[in-house]
Structures are given as structure tokens and as C-alpha cells.
Amino acid sequence: MAEEMLDALDRAGVRLTGPRRKLAALIERREGHFTAADLLKDAGRRRMGIGRATVFRLLELLSEQGLVERIDLPDGTHA
């Protein structure tokens, strides 16, 4: 799935930076629903040095390509 994500982003003209590649790999390892906060925690545990803005930007790009779906939760968070 990570390669599928990266291929779709590449076709859309998105720069495939190191952090974006690392996040795609993290998403590939996840099972079920996840939040941006979940990805940030995963990246932090692995000391990837990936910031909050990078996570949110990538999720937005993936959503635009139809590769992830944003779900607005009642508490105001998103999954």
C-alpha cells in the first residue's frame, strides 16, 4: 500500500520527500482506523523527526487522492 500511495502522489505531482515516504510506511503498518495523533506518536517512537504539519499535509494529500478517508469524530478529532 505504501508504494500505491507514493505512486498516486507522484502522479499528482507531489514531491516524495523522505518524511512523506516514512509516513507512508507507517500508514502501511497500521491496522484499522488511525488519527494524525497516532501517526505522530508512531513517528516519535521511531525518532523520525517528523512534525505535526507534515503529518496533516500528507493526510490531506492522501485524502484528495482517495487513498484515505477523513472521519470527523464527535469530540472534534479526526480519524
C-alpha angles and dihedrals in degrees: 000000000000091000090048090053093047093046091052092049091048091051088051090055096251117150110245100221125182093256091050091051091049092049091049088055091050091050090050090056094050122097120212127342122353139176132224086253089057090054092047090052091048091049091046093051089053092045092234095152093227117154131222094250091055091053093049093045092051093048090051091050091048090048091052089054092049093245097118131022123224114223119193109217124209092249091060096258125117131228 
